[in-house]
Amino acid sequence: MKAFDIHSEPQEISAFLSGLGWLEDGESVREVSRAGEGNMNVVLRLATTGRSLILKQSRPYVQKYPDIPAPLGRIRTEYRFYREVQGAGIQDHLPAIYGFHEPSHLLLMEDLGKAEDMTFLYRTRQPDAETLQALAGALARIHACTLPADYPDNLELRQLNHQHIFVLPFREDNGFSLDDVQPGLAALAAPYLNDQALIRNITELGERYLSEGDTLLHGDYYPGSWLQADGKAYIIDPEFSFAGFPEFDLGVMAAHLVMATNDPDAWRRVLDLYPNPADPQLTGRVAGTEILRRLIGLAQLPLERSLDEKRNLLETARKLVLYGN
């Protein structure tokens, strides 16, 4: 596999991309820079003689946490997702795809320019109603896509994600110090680690997550996978995509709306905006699990909240997991 990173020479990348037929006649890469954080993959911005491109490459580990192994094939899943939603009527919300090279686990796509990921919502606490409607509508169209029989099951990545959503946050011996995140958070989390009814419901939900479904999912539908540029919302990073149940995507989206706004009832807005059929209780249970794992698990958010605010969010999450409302 030909690996590229921030230290790769522009000439080297130019030669490789030209060999794949991905550059136009006379086009060459002039500058290589990092494009965003790139939690899972290497993500580079390529300034060429005529345009700006995004080059994405997977590694056999999580880019942000190199000690965590991750399947190389996740980039293929991302490519397949973009391919399958071509006719869904959401092209205005997706980057254009210019090339995919499976042997090198490379994906070349449109650079959306000065786009900002929507994690700013945790700071502003005020999601735009029109943007939420666009994101919920786009999600409904994704879920309505016909799933081909050979769509990747993405099981390896799902198994990794399963551990971080449904298992590790609820184990005392997970090696993660919550007090390093915020003093007092470990004591706040302790009752939830010993709540057997809560753990039982989360375990059952995790089993469903690992089972095969019949709906095309994005798989990680939260503000870090949404970009805003020129007043438009874009959807990126579908590497966690798989065939599952629609309430998983909905519940994740709903959870982050609750955390962003501190409104325990905000999750219902997602159901109100989503035009397809969905199970409210299942959506609520997913939302509760996602809130819990984001507050007391490894995958922390840029969420500046007091311990009292987190206490309220954790209790909201517990009720959602147990009762679905």
Secondary structure as the mmCIF struct_conf table of DSSP 4:
data_model
#
loop_
_struct_conf.conf_type_id
_struct_conf.id
_struct_conf.beg_label_comp_id
_struct_conf.beg_label_asym_id
_struct_conf.beg_label_seq_id
_struct_conf.end_label_comp_id
_struct_conf.end_label_asym_id
_struct_conf.end_label_seq_id
TURN_TY1_P TURN_TY1_P1 ILE A 6 HIS A 7
BEND BEND1 SER A 8 SER A 8
HELX_RH_AL_P HELX_RH_AL_P1 PRO A 10 GLY A 19
TURN_TY1_P TURN_TY1_P2 LEU A 20 GLY A 21
BEND BEND2 LEU A 23 LEU A 23
TURN_TY1_P TURN_TY1_P3 ASP A 25 GLY A 26
STRN STRN1 VAL A 29 ARG A 34
BEND BEND3 GLY A 36 GLY A 36
BEND BEND4 ASN A 39 ASN A 41
STRN STRN2 VAL A 42 THR A 48
BEND BEND5 THR A 49 GLY A 50
STRN STRN3 SER A 52 GLN A 57
BEND BEND6 PRO A 60 PRO A 60
STRN STRN4 TYR A 61 TYR A 61
BEND BEND7 GLN A 63 LYS A 64
TURN_TY1_P TURN_TY1_P4 PRO A 66 ASP A 67
BEND BEND8 ILE A 68 ILE A 68
STRN STRN5 PRO A 69 PRO A 69
TURN_TY1_P TURN_TY1_P5 LEU A 72 GLY A 73
HELX_RH_AL_P HELX_RH_AL_P2 ARG A 74 GLU A 84
TURN_TY1_P TURN_TY1_P6 VAL A 85 GLY A 89
HELX_RH_3T_P HELX_RH_3T_P1 GLN A 91 HIS A 93
BEND BEND9 LEU A 94 LEU A 94
HELX_LH_PP_P HELX_LH_PP_P1 PRO A 95 ALA A 96
STRN STRN6 ILE A 97 HIS A 101
HELX_RH_3T_P HELX_RH_3T_P2 GLU A 102 SER A 104
TURN_TY1_P TURN_TY1_P7 HIS A 105 HIS A 105
STRN STRN7 LEU A 106 GLU A 110
BEND BEND10 LYS A 114 LYS A 114
STRN STRN8 GLU A 116 ASP A 117
HELX_RH_3T_P HELX_RH_3T_P3 MET A 118 PHE A 120
HELX_RH_AL_P HELX_RH_AL_P3 LEU A 121 THR A 124
HELX_RH_AL_P HELX_RH_AL_P4 ALA A 129 HIS A 143
TURN_TY1_P TURN_TY1_P8 ALA A 144 ALA A 144
BEND BEND11 CYS A 145 CYS A 145
HELX_LH_PP_P HELX_LH_PP_P2 THR A 146 PRO A 148
TURN_TY1_P TURN_TY1_P9 ALA A 149 ASP A 150
HELX_RH_AL_P HELX_RH_AL_P5 LEU A 155 HIS A 162
HELX_RH_PI_P HELX_RH_PI_P1 GLN A 163 VAL A 167
HELX_RH_3T_P HELX_RH_3T_P4 LEU A 168 PHE A 170
TURN_TY1_P TURN_TY1_P10 GLU A 172 ASP A 173
BEND BEND12 ASN A 174 GLY A 175
HELX_RH_AL_P HELX_RH_AL_P6 LEU A 178 VAL A 181
BEND BEND13 GLN A 182 GLN A 182
TURN_TY1_P TURN_TY1_P11 PRO A 183 GLY A 184
HELX_RH_AL_P HELX_RH_AL_P7 LEU A 185 LEU A 193
TURN_TY1_P TURN_TY1_P12 ASN A 194 ASN A 194
HELX_RH_AL_P HELX_RH_AL_P8 GLN A 196 LEU A 210
BEND BEND14 SER A 211 SER A 211
BEND BEND15 ASP A 214 ASP A 214
STRN STRN9 THR A 215 LEU A 217
BEND BEND16 GLY A 219 GLY A 219
BEND BEND17 TYR A 222 TYR A 222
HELX_RH_3T_P HELX_RH_3T_P5 PRO A 223 SER A 225
STRN STRN10 TRP A 226 ALA A 229
TURN_TY1_P TURN_TY1_P13 ASP A 230 GLY A 231
STRN STRN11 LYS A 232 ILE A 235
TURN_TY1_P TURN_TY1_P14 GLU A 239 PHE A 240
STRN STRN12 PHE A 242 GLY A 244
HELX_RH_AL_P HELX_RH_AL_P9 PRO A 246 THR A 261
TURN_TY1_P TURN_TY1_P15 ASN A 262 ASN A 262
TURN_TY1_P TURN_TY1_P16 PRO A 264 ALA A 266
HELX_RH_AL_P HELX_RH_AL_P10 TRP A 267 LEU A 273
BEND BEND18 ASN A 276 ASN A 276
HELX_RH_AL_P HELX_RH_AL_P11 PRO A 280 ILE A 296
BEND BEND19 GLY A 297 ALA A 299
BEND BEND20 PRO A 302 PRO A 302
HELX_RH_AL_P HELX_RH_AL_P12 LEU A 307 TYR A 323
#
